[in-house]
């Protein structure tokens, strides 16, 4: 499975192409508006960067303007109970139930602060429709905070005192202050807009230098303000150092200026996965890729929207052809002797009726035709069953084999599917959903739990599941009338 990860923050979007845990390509592209045609152009660039591999699934890092954020200070309680209270509060404010991601912050005096990121459902539906128009499947929507937390997850165990991560892009700064086990403070601050200034890279050398200095001052001033806010809220915490990432973190002089202003060590994040000169600009996407491989990516795409995605039409047509051929072959094998016996009876009847009147011959012929037509009355109609199979089949799995063996009462349907090896919890859920495919079929029931096999294809571990179902002819749905 090949995934395309897109960071939509800013007019220049960054992308990663990931296959399993391997990064196949990366780059940047202009995306003035997010629609099917613009996304298709980005797809072409990503496919070229990945050596011709066309992605078939998409994960999006949402623009900051699309994600609302509130903090709630509650009594200490479980995350599930806090989610219910926060959900009711935001629903009352918006007038609709949002998609919610809840992150616990520091605990103080038996009270817990929760950071709530929320997305309107209509926004998720709109993204799904535009992605589908480009021929892709939308798998995840996540936020900059969740992507950055995933990016530094492997380093948190080594944090002794509070550490900061500043994600700097063209419009502002995402500031995270955290320890080895808790997120202390989060803040998103936009850069002030200054009218009448030249963009960096435009005008003469002197103008470009003035623009660079103004940009450097805006970054340092904004981050200094973020640190001041953090220290006021947490006076007992000492900031040990800061990491820099994002599209503008490599601006000349920014690390040195921040080290002087903040009074602590400041260094690039330096994540693995890409060359050192590029990894910091792609830090959030590298965090998404790592969490995607581990199955821990925070996802704001509702499960019911993800289930609307159907199997690709090529797979449906291929599976339909296989089922049709197998069904016709099985029906022919079962009915051959019966047809031969009926043909013998018809031949004998013709001899006996040779001397009868024409009207009597016609009457018997109609009776024989009724007998012949009854042979097809109970055969299984595979096309409705195929539509049911496509709706019920788990979207994370790829259908690998379909085999039908006819019996006197109906037949046995054998299915085989593969999926990247998930976590234990996701494996249990996936196993349950796959086993329920049988009960979704008309007249279908499972012959036992799926058989699970771990296989390896190159560097990727795959989970193979084999399932046997029984189909009854007497079921009303999915049979010929």
C-alpha positions in Angstrom: 0.0 0.0 0.0 1.4 3.4 -1.1 0.4 6.5 1.0 0.6 10.1 0.1 1.1 12.5 3.1 0.3 16.2 2.4 1.0 19.1 4.7 -1.6 21.7 3.6 -0.3 24.6 5.8 0.8 27.4 3.5 0.6 28.1 -0.2 3.5 25.7 -0.8 2.5 22.2 0.4 5.0 19.6 1.3 4.5 15.9 0.6 5.9 12.5 1.5 5.3 9.2 -0.4 5.4 6.3 2.0 5.2 2.5 1.4 5.1 0.5 4.6 7.8 2.2 6.7 9.9 3.2 3.7 9.9 6.8 2.3 9.8 6.5 -1.5 9.8 10.3 -2.3 9.3 13.8 -1.0 9.0 17.3 -2.3 7.0 20.6 -2.5 4.3 21.8 -4.8 2.1 24.8 -5.3 -1.5 24.4 -4.2 -3.5 27.6 -4.4 -6.8 25.8 -3.8 -7.6 22.3 -2.7 -9.8 20.6 -5.4 -9.7 17.5 -7.5 -7.7 19.0 -10.4 -5.1 20.7 -8.2 -4.7 17.5 -6.1 -4.2 15.5 -9.3 -1.3 17.8 -10.3 0.3 17.2 -6.9 -0.3 13.5 -7.4 1.7 13.6 -10.7 4.6 15.3 -8.9 4.5 12.8 -6.0 4.4 9.9 -8.4 7.4 11.3 -10.2 9.3 11.8 -6.9 8.4 8.2 -5.9 9.9 6.7 -9.0 6.6 6.0 -10.7 4.7 4.6 -7.7 1.2 6.1 -7.8 -0.2 6.5 -4.3 -3.6 5.0 -3.6 -4.3 6.4 -0.1 -4.1 10.0 1.2 -3.4 11.4 4.7 -3.8 15.2 5.2 -2.2 17.5 7.7 -5.0 20.2 8.0 -4.5 23.9 7.7 -4.6 25.7 11.0 -7.6 27.8 10.0 -9.7 24.6 9.6 -9.1 23.4 13.2 -10.7 25.0 16.2 -8.9 24.8 19.6 -10.1 25.3 23.1 -8.7 24.5 26.6 -10.9 23.1 29.4 -9.9 23.0 33.1 -11.8 20.1 34.8 -11.6 18.0 37.8 -9.3 15.0 37.4 -11.2 12.3 35.5 -10.7 9.7 32.8 -10.2 10.8 29.2 -13.5 9.2 28.2 -15.5 11.2 30.8 -13.6 14.4 29.9 -14.5 13.9 26.2 -18.2 13.7 27.0 -18.1 17.0 28.9 -16.0 18.8 26.3 -18.1 17.4 23.5 -21.3 18.9 25.1 -19.6 22.2 25.6 -18.3 22.6 22.0 -21.6 21.3 20.6 -23.5 24.0 22.5 -21.1 26.7 21.2 -21.2 25.5 17.5 -24.8 24.3 17.3 -23.6 21.0 15.9 -21.6 18.0 17.1 -17.9 18.4 16.0 -15.2 15.8 15.4 -13.0 16.0 18.5 -9.4 15.2 19.4 -8.7 15.6 23.1 -5.1 15.9 24.5 -4.5 16.0 28.3 -2.1 18.7 29.6 -0.5 19.1 33.0 -2.3 18.2 36.2 -2.3 20.8 39.1 -4.1 20.7 42.5 -6.5 17.8 41.5 -7.5 19.6 38.3 -6.7 18.6 34.8 -6.4 20.8 31.7 -7.5 19.3 28.4 -6.7 20.7 25.0 -9.6 20.2 22.6 -9.0 20.3 18.8 -12.2 20.1 16.8 -13.3 20.0 13.2 -16.7 20.6 11.7 -18.2 17.4 10.1 -19.0 19.3 6.9 -15.3 20.1 6.5 -14.4 16.4 6.7 -17.1 15.6 4.1 -15.8 18.3 1.8 -12.2 17.0 1.9 -13.4 13.4 1.3 -15.4 14.5 -1.8 -12.4 16.4 -3.3 -10.0 13.6 -2.6 -12.4 11.0 -4.2 -12.6 13.3 -7.3 -8.9 12.8 -7.7 -9.2 9.0 -7.7 -7.7 8.6 -4.2 -9.0 7.2 -0.9 -8.8 9.6 2.1 -7.5 7.7 5.1 -6.7 10.3 7.7 -7.1 13.9 8.7 -4.7 15.1 11.5 -3.5 18.4 13.0 -0.1 20.1 13.4 -0.1 19.4 17.1 -0.6 15.7 16.8 1.9 15.4 13.9 4.6 17.3 15.9 3.9 15.2 19.0 4.4 12.1 16.9 7.6 13.5 15.4 9.4 13.8 18.8 7.8 10.8 20.4 11.0 8.8 20.2 13.0 11.6 21.9 10.7 12.3 24.9 12.2 9.5 27.1 15.5 11.4 27.2 14.0 14.8 28.3 15.2 15.7 31.8 13.7 19.2 32.0 11.1 21.0 30.0 11.9 21.2 26.3 10.3 23.3 23.6 9.5 22.5 19.9 8.9 25.5 17.6 7.3 24.7 14.2 7.9 27.8 12.1 6.0 28.2 8.8 5.2 31.2 6.6 2.2 32.3 8.6 3.1 31.7 12.3 4.6 29.5 15.0 3.3 26.3 16.6 4.9 26.2 20.1 4.9 23.0 22.2 6.4 22.8 25.7 6.7 19.3 27.1 8.5 16.9 29.4 9.1 13.2 29.0 5.5 12.3 30.0 3.2 15.3 29.6 2.5 18.2 27.3 2.8 21.3 29.5 1.7 24.1 27.2 0.7 24.6 23.5 0.2 27.8 21.6 -0.3 28.8 18.0 0.7 32.4 17.2 0.4 34.1 13.8 3.0 36.6 12.6 1.8 40.2 12.5 0.9 41.6 9.0 3.0 44.5 7.9 1.8 46.6 4.9 4.1 47.8 2.2 7.0 45.5 2.8 8.9 43.5 0.2 8.8 39.7 0.2 12.1 38.0 0.8 13.6 37.2 -2.6 12.1 40.3 -4.3 13.7 43.7 -5.2 17.4 44.5 -5.0 19.9 43.1 -2.6 19.4 45.8 0.1 15.6 45.3 0.0 15.9 41.5 0.3 18.2 41.9 3.3 15.7 44.3 5.0 13.0 41.8 4.4 15.1 39.0 5.8 15.8 41.0 9.0 12.1 41.9 9.4 11.3 38.2 9.0 14.0 37.2 11.5 12.7 39.8 14.0 9.1 38.6 13.7 10.2 35.0 14.3 12.3 35.8 17.4 9.8 38.2 18.8 6.9 35.7 18.4 8.8 32.8 19.9 10.1 35.0 22.8 6.4 35.8 23.6 5.5 32.2 23.5 8.2 31.3 26.0 7.2 34.2 28.3 3.6 33.0 28.3 4.8 29.5 29.2 7.0 30.6 32.0 4.3 32.8 33.5 1.9 29.8 33.5 4.6 27.4 34.8 7.0 29.4 37.0 8.5 26.2 38.5 9.5 24.8 35.1 13.0 25.6 33.7 13.4 25.4 29.9 16.3 23.3 29.1 16.4 23.8 25.3 14.5 24.2 22.1 14.2 22.3 18.8 13.3 24.1 15.6 11.4 22.6 12.6 9.1 23.8 9.8 9.4 25.5 6.5 11.2 28.7 7.8 13.4 27.2 10.6 16.5 27.3 8.3 16.3 31.1 7.9 20.0 32.3 8.2 20.7 33.4 11.8 17.4 32.3 13.3 18.9 29.6 15.6 21.7 31.9 16.9 19.2 34.8 17.5 16.8 32.6 19.4 19.6 31.2 21.5 20.6 34.7 22.6 17.0 35.8 23.2 15.8 32.6 25.0 18.9 32.0 27.1 19.0 28.2 26.3 20.4 25.9 23.6 18.5 26.0 20.3 19.1 23.4 17.6 17.3 21.9 14.6 15.1 18.9 15.3 17.2 16.7 13.1 14.7 13.8 12.6 15.7 10.6 10.7 14.2 9.6 7.4 15.4 12.4 5.1 18.7 14.2 4.4 19.7 16.5 7.3 19.2 19.6 5.2 15.6 18.7 4.5 14.3 16.7 7.5 13.5 19.8 9.6 11.2 21.2 6.9 9.3 17.9 6.7 9.3 17.1 10.5 5.5 17.1 10.9 5.1 14.8 7.9 7.9 12.5 9.2 6.0 12.3 12.5 2.8 11.4 10.6 4.6 8.7 8.6 6.0 7.2 11.8 2.7 7.2 13.6 1.0 5.8 10.5 3.5 2.9 10.5 2.9 2.2 14.2 -0.9 2.6 13.9 -1.0 5.5 16.4 -1.8 8.4 14.1 -4.5 10.7 15.6 -7.3 10.8 13.1 -10.1 13.3 12.8 -11.8 11.5 9.9 -14.9 9.8 11.2 -15.1 6.0 10.8 -18.5 6.2 9.1 -17.1 8.5 6.4 -14.2 6.2 5.9 -16.6 3.2 5.4 -18.3 5.0 2.5 -15.3 4.3 0.3 -16.0 1.4 -2.0 -13.6 -1.2 -3.5 -12.0 0.0 -6.7 -14.2 -0.8 -9.7 -11.5 -2.9 -11.3 -11.5 -5.2 -8.3 -15.2 -5.4 -8.2 -15.4 -6.3 -11.9 -12.6 -8.9 -11.5 -14.2 -10.5 -8.5 -17.6 -10.5 -10.2 -16.1 -12.3 -13.2 -14.5 -14.9 -11.0 -17.6 -15.5 -9.1 -19.7 -15.7 -12.2 -17.4 -18.2 -13.9 -17.2 -20.3 -10.7 -20.9 -20.2 -10.2 -21.8 -21.2 -13.7 -19.3 -24.0 -13.6 -20.6 -25.3 -10.3 -24.2 -25.1 -11.5 -23.4 -26.9 -14.7 -21.6 -29.7 -12.9 -24.5 -30.2 -10.5 -27.2 -30.0 -13.1 -25.6 -32.1 -15.9 -27.0 -35.5 -14.8 -30.4 -34.0 -14.1 -30.5 -32.4 -17.5 -29.5 -35.7 -19.1 -32.3 -37.6 -17.2 -34.9 -35.0 -18.3 -33.7 -35.2 -21.9 -34.3 -39.0 -21.7 -37.8 -38.4 -20.3 -38.5 -35.9 -23.0 -37.4 -38.3 -25.8 -39.6 -41.1 -24.3 -42.5 -38.7 -24.0 -42.2 -37.7 -27.7 -42.4 -41.4 -28.7 -45.5 -41.9 -26.6 -47.2 -38.8 -27.8 -46.4 -39.3 -31.5 -49.9 -40.4 -32.2 -51.8 -37.9 -30.1 -53.4 -34.7 -31.2 -51.4 -31.5 -31.7 -53.1 -29.8 -28.8 -52.0 -32.5 -26.4 -48.4 -32.4 -27.6 -48.4 -28.6 -27.0 -49.7 -29.1 -23.4 -47.0 -31.6 -22.5 -44.4 -29.5 -24.1 -45.4 -26.5 -21.8 -45.1 -28.8 -18.8 -41.6 -29.9 -19.8 -40.6 -26.3 -20.2 -41.8 -25.5 -16.7 -39.7 -28.4 -15.4 -36.7 -27.1 -17.2 -37.2 -23.5 -16.0 -37.4 -24.7 -12.4 -33.8 -25.8 -12.5 -32.6 -22.2 -12.5 -35.1 -21.0 -9.8 -32.8 -21.8 -6.9 -29.4 -20.8 -8.2 -27.5 -18.2 -6.4 -27.4 -14.7 -8.0 -23.9 -13.6 -7.4 -24.1 -10.0 -8.5 -26.3 -8.9 -5.5 -24.0 -10.9 -3.2 -21.0 -9.2 -4.7 -22.4 -5.8 -4.0 -23.1 -6.9 -0.4 -19.5 -8.2 -0.2 -18.1 -4.9 -1.4 -20.1 -2.9 1.2 -19.2 -5.2 4.1 -15.5 -5.7 3.2 -13.1 -3.9 5.6 -11.5 -1.0 3.7 -8.1 -1.7 5.2 -7.9 -5.1 3.6 -7.2 -6.2 0.0 -9.3 -9.1 -1.4 -6.8 -11.7 -2.7 -8.9 -14.9 -3.4 -12.5 -15.8 -3.9 -13.6 -19.5 -4.3 -17.1 -21.0 -4.5 -17.9 -24.7 -4.1 -21.5 -25.6 -4.8 -23.4 -28.0 -2.6 -26.9 -29.5 -2.6 -28.3 -26.8 -0.2 -26.3 -23.9 -1.7 -22.6 -23.7 -1.5 -19.4 -22.8 0.4 -17.7 -19.4 -0.3 -14.0 -19.2 0.6 -12.4 -15.7 1.0 -8.8 -14.7 1.5 -7.6 -11.1 2.2 -4.3 -9.4 3.2 -3.5 -6.2 5.1 -0.4 -4.6 6.7 0.2 -6.2 10.1 -1.8 -3.9 12.6 -1.4 -3.5 16.3 -3.0 -6.2 18.6 -6.1 -4.0 19.3 -6.6 -3.1 15.6 -6.0 -6.8 14.7 -8.8 -7.9 17.0 -11.2 -5.3 15.5 -10.2 -6.1 12.0 -10.6 -9.9 12.6 -14.1 -9.2 14.0 -15.1 -7.1 11.0 -13.7 -9.6 8.5 -15.6 -12.5 10.2 -18.9 -10.4 10.0 -18.6 -10.4 6.2 -20.3 -13.9 6.1 -23.3 -12.8 8.2 -23.7 -9.7 5.9 -24.2 -12.0 2.8 -27.7 -13.1 2.0 -28.2 -16.6 3.5 -24.6 -16.6 4.7 -23.0 -17.8 7.9 -19.5 -18.3 9.0 -18.0 -21.9 9.1 -15.6 -20.8 11.9 -13.2 -18.1 12.8 -10.8 -16.8 10.2 -7.4 -18.5 9.8 -4.6 -16.0 10.4 -1.2 -16.2 8.7 1.7 -13.7 8.9 3.6 -13.4 5.6 6.4 -11.1 4.5 6.7 -9.3 1.2 10.1 -7.6 1.0 10.4 -5.3 4.0 6.6 -5.3 4.7 4.9 -7.7 7.2 1.4 -8.6 6.0 -1.5 -10.3 7.8 -3.4 -12.9 5.7 -6.9 -14.0 6.8 -8.8 -17.0 5.3 -12.5 -17.3 5.9 -15.1 -19.9 4.9 -18.8 -19.1 4.6 -21.9 -21.2 3.9 -24.6 -19.8 1.5 -28.2 -21.2 1.6 -30.4 -21.3 -1.5 -33.5 -20.7 0.5 -32.5 -17.1 1.5 -34.9 -14.6 0.1 -32.3 -11.9 -0.6 -29.6 -12.5 -3.1 -31.4 -15.5 -4.9 -33.2 -15.6 -8.2 -37.0 -15.4 -7.9 
